[in-house]
Amino acid sequence: MGGCAFIAGVLLTLMGLGRWHETGSPYWLIGSLVLFLFLLIGAATGKKAR
């Protein structure tokens, strides 16, 4: 996973958490946490560019 993709994933996660804070909907929280888990898994298992 590239650096730009990682930054974009973190920003999307933070935006989802902000939307959850605004609306109080549990779907935004669950979606943001799932996205963050996929982001961590992708960063941990992704191949590094040389």
BADO-951684 format. One record per residue: residue number from 0; z, x, y of N, C-alpha, C in turn; residue in three letters. Coordinates in pm, 1 decimal, padded with zeros to 6 digits, always signed. Example, Ala and Ser with C-alpha at 12.3 -4.5 7.8 and 13.67 -1.06 7.14 Angstrom:
% residues 2
<node><i>0</i><n_pz>+00780.0</n_pz><n_px>+01319.0</n_px><n_py>-00569.0</n_py><ca_pz>+00780.0</ca_pz><ca_px>+01230.0</ca_px><ca_py>-00450.0</ca_py><c_pz>+00780.0</c_pz><c_px>+01320.0</c_px><c_py>-00330.0</c_py><aa>ala</aa></node>
<node><i>1</i><n_pz>+00708.0</n_pz><n_px>+01285.0</n_px><n_py>-00225.0</n_py><ca_pz>+00714.0</ca_pz><ca_px>+01367.0</ca_px><ca_py>-00106.0</ca_py><c_pz>+00787.0</c_pz><c_px>+01290.0</c_px><c_py>+00003.0</c_py><aa>ser</aa></node>
***
This chain:
% residues 50
<node><i>0</i><n_pz>+00000.0</n_pz><n_px>+00086.4</n_px><n_py>-00116.8</n_py><ca_pz>+00000.0</ca_pz><ca_px>+00000.0</ca_px><ca_py>+00000.0</ca_py><c_pz>+00000.0</c_pz><c_px>+00090.4</c_px><c_py>+00122.2</c_py><aa>met</aa></node>
<node><i>1</i><n_pz>-00087.7</n_pz><n_px>+00057.4</n_px><n_py>+00215.2</n_py><ca_pz>-00096.0</ca_pz><ca_px>+00136.6</ca_px><ca_py>+00336.6</ca_py><c_pz>+00014.2</c_pz><c_px>+00103.8</c_px><c_py>+00435.1</c_py><aa>gly</aa></node>
<node><i>2</i><n_pz>+00029.8</n_pz><n_px>+00192.1</n_px><n_py>+00530.5</n_py><ca_pz>+00132.9</ca_pz><ca_px>+00173.3</ca_px><ca_py>+00631.5</ca_py><c_pz>+00110.6</c_pz><c_px>+00049.1</c_px><c_py>+00715.5</c_py><aa>gly</aa></node>
<node><i>3</i><n_pz>-00017.0</n_pz><n_px>+00023.5</n_px><n_py>+00749.8</n_py><ca_pz>-00047.7</ca_pz><ca_px>-00094.9</ca_px><ca_py>+00830.8</ca_py><c_pz>-00017.0</c_pz><c_px>-00224.1</c_px><c_py>+00754.5</c_py><aa>cys</aa></node>
<node><i>4</i><n_pz>-00045.7</n_pz><n_px>-00225.9</n_px><n_py>+00625.8</n_py><ca_pz>-00017.1</ca_pz><ca_px>-00344.1</ca_px><ca_py>+00544.5</ca_py><c_pz>+00133.1</c_pz><c_px>-00366.5</c_px><c_py>+00533.7</c_py><aa>ala</aa></node>
<node><i>5</i><n_pz>+00207.5</n_pz><n_px>-00258.4</n_px><n_py>+00522.3</n_py><ca_pz>+00353.3</ca_pz><ca_px>-00270.9</ca_px><ca_py>+00513.9</ca_py><c_pz>+00410.4</c_pz><c_px>-00327.6</c_px><c_py>+00644.2</c_py><aa>phe</aa></node>
<node><i>6</i><n_pz>+00364.4</n_pz><n_px>-00274.7</n_px><n_py>+00756.9</n_py><ca_pz>+00410.7</ca_pz><ca_px>-00323.8</ca_px><ca_py>+00887.7</ca_py><c_pz>+00374.1</c_pz><c_px>-00470.4</c_px><c_py>+00905.1</c_py><aa>ile</aa></node>
<node><i>7</i><n_pz>+00252.1</n_pz><n_px>-00507.5</n_px><n_py>+00865.7</n_py><ca_pz>+00209.2</ca_pz><ca_px>-00647.2</ca_px><ca_py>+00877.0</ca_py><c_pz>+00295.6</c_pz><c_px>-00737.6</c_px><c_py>+00789.4</c_py><aa>ala</aa></node>
<node><i>8</i><n_pz>+00329.2</n_pz><n_px>-00693.3</n_px><n_py>+00669.6</n_py><ca_pz>+00415.1</ca_pz><ca_px>-00772.2</ca_px><ca_py>+00581.3</ca_py><c_pz>+00555.1</c_pz><c_px>-00790.7</c_px><c_py>+00637.1</c_py><aa>gly</aa></node>
<node><i>9</i><n_pz>+00609.0</n_pz><n_px>-00685.1</n_px><n_py>+00695.9</n_py><ca_pz>+00742.0</ca_pz><ca_px>-00695.4</ca_px><ca_py>+00756.5</ca_py><c_pz>+00738.2</c_pz><c_px>-00792.3</c_px><c_py>+00874.4</c_py><aa>val</aa></node>
<node><i>10</i><n_pz>+00634.0</n_pz><n_px>-00783.2</n_px><n_py>+00956.9</n_py><ca_pz>+00622.2</ca_pz><ca_px>-00874.5</ca_px><ca_py>+01071.0</ca_py><c_pz>+00608.0</c_pz><c_px>-01019.7</c_px><c_py>+01025.8</c_py><aa>leu</aa></node>
<node><i>11</i><n_pz>+00529.9</n_pz><n_px>-01043.2</n_px><n_py>+00922.0</n_py><ca_pz>+00515.4</ca_pz><ca_px>-01179.9</ca_px><ca_py>+00870.6</ca_py><c_pz>+00648.5</c_pz><c_px>-01232.8</c_px><c_py>+00816.4</c_py><aa>leu</aa></node>
<node><i>12</i><n_pz>+00722.3</n_pz><n_px>-01145.7</n_px><n_py>+00750.4</n_py><ca_pz>+00853.9</ca_pz><ca_px>-01185.9</ca_px><ca_py>+00699.6</ca_py><c_pz>+00947.2</c_pz><c_px>-01222.6</c_px><c_py>+00814.1</c_py><aa>thr</aa></node>
<node><i>13</i><n_pz>+00949.4</n_pz><n_px>-01139.9</n_px><n_py>+00917.9</n_py><ca_pz>+01035.8</ca_pz><ca_px>-01167.9</ca_px><ca_py>+01032.5</ca_py><c_pz>+00993.5</c_pz><c_px>-01295.0</c_px><c_py>+01105.8</c_py><aa>leu</aa></node>
<node><i>14</i><n_pz>+00862.7</n_pz><n_px>-01318.3</n_px><n_py>+01115.0</n_py><ca_pz>+00815.0</ca_pz><ca_px>-01441.3</ca_px><ca_py>+01178.6</ca_py><c_pz>+00856.5</c_pz><c_px>-01563.6</c_px><c_py>+01096.8</c_py><aa>met</aa></node>
<node><i>15</i><n_pz>+00849.9</n_pz><n_px>-01553.0</n_px><n_py>+00965.0</n_py><ca_pz>+00892.3</ca_pz><ca_px>-01663.4</ca_px><ca_py>+00879.2</ca_py><c_pz>+01041.0</c_pz><c_px>-01690.3</c_px><c_py>+00890.6</c_py><aa>gly</aa></node>
<node><i>16</i><n_pz>+01120.5</n_pz><n_px>-01582.8</n_px><n_py>+00901.2</n_py><ca_pz>+01264.5</ca_pz><ca_px>-01601.6</ca_px><ca_py>+00918.4</ca_py><c_pz>+01295.7</c_pz><c_px>-01664.5</c_px><c_py>+01054.4</c_py><aa>leu</aa></node>
<node><i>17</i><n_pz>+01217.7</n_pz><n_px>-01628.7</n_px><n_py>+01156.1</n_py><ca_pz>+01235.4</ca_pz><ca_px>-01690.8</ca_px><ca_py>+01287.4</ca_py><c_pz>+01202.4</c_pz><c_px>-01838.7</c_px><c_py>+01284.0</c_py><aa>gly</aa></node>
<node><i>18</i><n_pz>+01096.5</n_pz><n_px>-01873.8</n_px><n_py>+01210.6</n_py><ca_pz>+01059.1</ca_pz><ca_px>-02015.0</ca_px><ca_py>+01198.5</ca_py><c_pz>+01166.7</c_pz><c_px>-02092.1</c_px><c_py>+01122.6</c_py><aa>arg</aa></node>
<node><i>19</i><n_pz>+01224.7</n_pz><n_px>-02028.0</n_px><n_py>+01021.5</n_py><ca_pz>+01334.5</ca_pz><ca_px>-02091.4</ca_px><ca_py>+00947.6</ca_py><c_pz>+01453.8</c_pz><c_px>-02115.0</c_px><c_py>+01039.7</c_py><aa>trp</aa></node>
<node><i>20</i><n_pz>+01481.5</n_pz><n_px>-02017.6</n_px><n_py>+01125.6</n_py><ca_pz>+01593.4</ca_pz><ca_px>-02031.1</ca_px><ca_py>+01218.8</ca_py><c_pz>+01568.1</c_pz><c_px>-02145.7</c_px><c_py>+01317.3</c_py><aa>his</aa></node>
<node><i>21</i><n_pz>+01443.1</n_pz><n_px>-02164.2</n_px><n_py>+01358.9</n_py><ca_pz>+01408.4</ca_pz><ca_px>-02271.7</ca_px><ca_py>+01452.3</ca_py><c_pz>+01416.5</c_pz><c_px>-02409.1</c_px><c_py>+01387.5</c_py><aa>glu</aa></node>
<node><i>22</i><n_pz>+01360.3</n_pz><n_px>-02420.3</n_px><n_py>+01267.3</n_py><ca_pz>+01346.8</ca_pz><ca_px>-02552.2</ca_px><ca_py>+01205.0</ca_py><c_pz>+01461.3</c_pz><c_px>-02586.5</c_px><c_py>+01111.1</c_py><aa>thr</aa></node>
<node><i>23</i><n_pz>+01523.6</n_pz><n_px>-02486.2</n_px><n_py>+01051.7</n_py><ca_pz>+01629.3</ca_pz><ca_px>-02510.6</ca_px><ca_py>+00954.6</ca_py><c_pz>+01576.2</c_pz><c_px>-02553.7</c_px><c_py>+00818.4</c_py><aa>gly</aa></node>
<node><i>24</i><n_pz>+01444.4</n_pz><n_px>-02544.9</n_px><n_py>+00798.8</n_py><ca_pz>+01383.3</ca_pz><ca_px>-02585.1</ca_px><ca_py>+00672.7</ca_py><c_pz>+01403.7</c_pz><c_px>-02476.0</c_px><c_py>+00567.1</c_py><aa>ser</aa></node>
<node><i>25</i><n_pz>+01452.2</n_pz><n_px>-02514.0</n_px><n_py>+00449.6</n_py><ca_pz>+01473.2</ca_pz><ca_px>-02412.1</ca_px><ca_py>+00345.6</ca_py><c_pz>+01341.9</c_pz><c_px>-02354.7</c_px><c_py>+00292.2</c_py><aa>pro</aa></node>
<node><i>26</i><n_pz>+01230.5</n_pz><n_px>-02424.7</n_px><n_py>+00311.1</n_py><ca_pz>+01102.1</ca_pz><ca_px>-02375.5</ca_px><ca_py>+00262.5</ca_py><c_pz>+01058.8</c_pz><c_px>-02248.7</c_px><c_py>+00335.6</c_py><aa>tyr</aa></node>
<node><i>27</i><n_pz>+01086.6</n_pz><n_px>-02240.4</n_px><n_py>+00464.5</n_py><ca_pz>+01054.9</ca_pz><ca_px>-02119.0</ca_px><ca_py>+00540.0</ca_py><c_pz>+01139.5</c_pz><c_px>-02002.6</c_px><c_py>+00490.4</c_py><aa>trp</aa></node>
<node><i>28</i><n_pz>+01265.5</n_pz><n_px>-02027.6</n_px><n_py>+00459.9</n_py><ca_pz>+01353.5</ca_pz><ca_px>-01921.4</ca_px><ca_py>+00410.6</ca_py><c_pz>+01306.9</c_pz><c_px>-01872.9</c_px><c_py>+00274.4</c_py><aa>leu</aa></node>
<node><i>29</i><n_pz>+01279.1</n_pz><n_px>-01964.8</n_px><n_py>+00185.4</n_py><ca_pz>+01234.8</ca_pz><ca_px>-01927.6</ca_px><ca_py>+00050.9</ca_py><c_pz>+01101.5</c_pz><c_px>-01852.8</c_px><c_py>+00056.7</c_py><aa>ile</aa></node>
<node><i>30</i><n_pz>+01008.2</n_pz><n_px>-01902.6</n_px><n_py>+00136.1</n_py><ca_pz>+00878.5</ca_pz><ca_px>-01836.4</ca_px><ca_py>+00150.0</ca_py><c_pz>+00891.0</c_pz><c_px>-01696.7</c_px><c_py>+00207.5</c_py><aa>gly</aa></node>
<node><i>31</i><n_pz>+00977.0</n_pz><n_px>-01680.3</n_px><n_py>+00306.0</n_py><ca_pz>+00995.8</ca_pz><ca_px>-01548.4</ca_px><ca_py>+00367.2</ca_py><c_pz>+01058.7</c_pz><c_px>-01450.7</c_px><c_py>+00268.9</c_py><aa>ser</aa></node>
<node><i>32</i><n_pz>+01156.5</n_pz><n_px>-01496.3</n_px><n_py>+00192.9</n_py><ca_pz>+01220.7</ca_pz><ca_px>-01408.4</ca_px><ca_py>+00095.6</ca_py><c_pz>+01125.7</c_pz><c_px>-01370.2</c_px><c_py>-00017.9</c_py><aa>leu</aa></node>
<node><i>33</i><n_pz>+01043.7</n_pz><n_px>-01465.1</n_px><n_py>-00061.9</n_py><ca_pz>+00945.3</ca_pz><ca_px>-01434.6</ca_px><ca_py>-00166.8</ca_py><c_pz>+00843.3</c_pz><c_px>-01333.7</c_px><c_py>-00114.8</c_py><aa>val</aa></node>
<node><i>34</i><n_pz>+00796.7</n_pz><n_px>-01352.9</n_px><n_py>+00008.4</n_py><ca_pz>+00702.6</ca_pz><ca_px>-01258.2</ca_px><ca_py>+00067.8</ca_py><c_pz>+00764.9</c_pz><c_px>-01119.7</c_px><c_py>+00077.7</c_py><aa>leu</aa></node>
<node><i>35</i><n_pz>+00892.8</n_pz><n_px>-01113.2</n_px><n_py>+00116.0</n_py><ca_pz>+00961.0</ca_pz><ca_px>-00984.5</ca_px><ca_py>+00126.7</ca_py><c_pz>+00975.1</c_pz><c_px>-00917.8</c_px><c_py>-00009.4</c_py><aa>phe</aa></node>
<node><i>36</i><n_pz>+01001.6</n_pz><n_px>-00996.3</n_px><n_py>-00113.5</n_py><ca_pz>+01010.6</ca_pz><ca_px>-00938.8</ca_px><ca_py>-00247.9</ca_py><c_pz>+00875.9</c_pz><c_px>-00881.9</c_px><c_py>-00292.9</c_py><aa>leu</aa></node>
<node><i>37</i><n_pz>+00766.8</n_pz><n_px>-00957.3</n_px><n_py>-00267.0</n_py><ca_pz>+00633.3</ca_pz><ca_px>-00906.4</ca_px><ca_py>-00300.3</ca_py><c_pz>+00602.4</c_pz><c_px>-00780.1</c_px><c_py>-00220.9</c_py><aa>phe</aa></node>
<node><i>38</i><n_pz>+00645.9</n_pz><n_px>-00775.9</n_px><n_py>-00097.8</n_py><ca_pz>+00624.3</ca_pz><ca_px>-00658.9</ca_px><ca_py>-00013.8</ca_py><c_pz>+00697.2</c_pz><c_px>-00537.5</c_px><c_py>-00070.3</c_py><aa>leu</aa></node>
<node><i>39</i><n_pz>+00822.5</n_pz><n_px>-00556.3</n_px><n_py>-00111.8</n_py><ca_pz>+00898.7</ca_pz><ca_px>-00445.8</ca_px><ca_py>-00169.6</ca_py><c_pz>+00838.7</c_pz><c_px>-00399.0</c_px><c_py>-00301.6</c_py><aa>leu</aa></node>
<node><i>40</i><n_pz>+00797.0</n_pz><n_px>-00493.5</n_px><n_py>-00384.8</n_py><ca_pz>+00736.1</ca_pz><ca_px>-00457.3</ca_px><ca_py>-00513.1</ca_py><c_pz>+00604.6</c_pz><c_px>-00383.1</c_px><c_py>-00489.9</c_py><aa>ile</aa></node>
<node><i>41</i><n_pz>+00524.8</n_pz><n_px>-00431.5</n_px><n_py>-00395.9</n_py><ca_pz>+00398.4</ca_pz><ca_px>-00365.1</ca_px><ca_py>-00366.0</ca_py><c_pz>+00418.5</c_pz><c_px>-00226.0</c_px><c_py>-00309.4</c_py><aa>gly</aa></node>
<node><i>42</i><n_pz>+00519.4</n_pz><n_px>-00208.9</n_px><n_py>-00226.4</n_py><ca_pz>+00546.5</ca_pz><ca_px>-00077.2</ca_px><ca_py>-00168.9</ca_py><c_pz>+00600.6</c_pz><c_px>+00018.9</c_px><c_py>-00274.4</c_py><aa>ala</aa></node>
<node><i>43</i><n_pz>+00678.5</n_pz><n_px>-00032.1</n_px><n_py>-00367.4</n_py><ca_pz>+00738.1</ca_pz><ca_px>+00054.3</ca_px><ca_py>-00469.5</ca_py><c_pz>+00637.4</c_pz><c_px>+00094.8</c_px><c_py>-00576.3</c_py><aa>ala</aa></node>
<node><i>44</i><n_pz>+00543.5</n_pz><n_px>+00008.7</n_px><n_py>-00608.9</n_py><ca_pz>+00450.6</ca_pz><ca_px>+00036.7</ca_px><ca_py>-00717.1</ca_py><c_pz>+00312.5</c_pz><c_px>+00078.9</c_px><c_py>-00669.1</c_py><aa>thr</aa></node>
<node><i>45</i><n_pz>+00288.6</n_pz><n_px>+00070.6</n_px><n_py>-00538.9</n_py><ca_pz>+00156.0</ca_pz><ca_px>+00104.9</ca_px><ca_py>-00485.8</ca_py><c_pz>+00125.7</c_pz><c_px>+00253.3</c_px><c_py>-00494.9</c_py><aa>gly</aa></node>
<node><i>46</i><n_pz>-00003.3</n_pz><n_px>+00282.1</n_px><n_py>-00506.4</n_py><ca_pz>-00045.1</ca_pz><ca_px>+00421.7</ca_px><ca_py>-00511.3</ca_py><c_pz>-00050.7</c_pz><c_px>+00477.4</c_px><c_py>-00368.9</c_py><aa>lys</aa></node>
<node><i>47</i><n_pz>-00010.2</n_pz><n_px>+00600.4</n_px><n_py>-00354.9</n_py><ca_pz>-00010.1</ca_pz><ca_px>+00664.7</ca_px><ca_py>-00223.5</ca_py><c_pz>-00142.3</c_pz><c_px>+00736.7</c_px><c_py>-00202.4</c_py><aa>lys</aa></node>
<node><i>48</i><n_pz>-00197.6</n_pz><n_px>+00724.3</n_px><n_py>-00082.3</n_py><ca_pz>-00323.0</ca_pz><ca_px>+00792.6</ca_px><ca_py>-00049.6</ca_py><c_pz>-00296.6</c_pz><c_px>+00941.4</c_px><c_py>-00031.9</c_py><aa>ala</aa></node>
<node><i>49</i><n_pz>-00389.7</n_pz><n_px>+01020.7</n_px><n_py>-00076.0</n_py><ca_pz>-00374.4</ca_pz><ca_px>+01166.1</ca_px><ca_py>-00062.6</ca_py><c_pz>-00468.0</c_pz><c_px>+01219.6</c_px><c_py>+00039.9</c_py><aa>arg</aa></node>
***
